[in-house]
Amino acid sequence: MMAHDQLIRQIQSLAGKVDQQKINQLCMLLKATDEELRGKQNPKLQLSASALVFENKRLFFILHPYQKELLLPAGHVELNETPLQAAVREFHEETGFSAKETGDLIDVNLINIPENRVKNEPAHQHLDFRYRLFKTDKKPARAELPVSLLKKEDAPVEFQGYYELEKG
């Protein structure tokens, strides 16, 4: 089981890179709960992970099937995995491409997830760990979702700041 103190250390590693107030709030949130956040058992707060993967100065996005918006490839952290492992797995499942099983944590966010009546899931929040990953293959396997490679100006505003991570 990934202990909350390990998650707190990961969040604290972002000091100097993201807003300190956000880091403090997320750490306090984790300290206030001892419930398992991986999987979908917790009806209020769940752990998720996102993949930021660039190709030719473009970032991979998927069209979310229920929210009907462009998002980073992402999903729930399962009981047997770390957030980094979940980001790699979700990138592969959703885009069909593989990524290296190493990556840098670049951000953590608290995301409000609306009710999903199709899956009978109440509104809840995700503590989303975002990792910069690197694609390892040129041809994808079958993707679960529609995939887009977008330039900064075409990306949703929420994600445009991440383009500063792309170096070439």
Salt bridges, closest charged atoms under 4 A:
ASP5 OD2 - ARG9 NH1 3.57
GLU36 OE2 - ARG38 NE 3.03
GLU55 OE2 - LYS135 NZ 2.67
GLU78 OE2 - ARG89 NH2 3.91
GLU81 OE2 - ARG89 NH2 2.57
GLU90 OE2 - ARG89 NH1 2.97
GLU93 OE1 - ARG89 NH1 3.27
ASP107 OD1 - LYS22 NZ 2.63
GLU115 OE1 - ARG117 NE 3.51
GLU121 OE2 - LYS40 NZ 3.31
ASP128 OD2 - ARG130 NE 2.92
GLU153 OE2 - LYS151 NZ 3.70
GLU158 OE2 - ARG130 NH2 3.15
GLU166 OE1 - ARG132 NH2 3.20
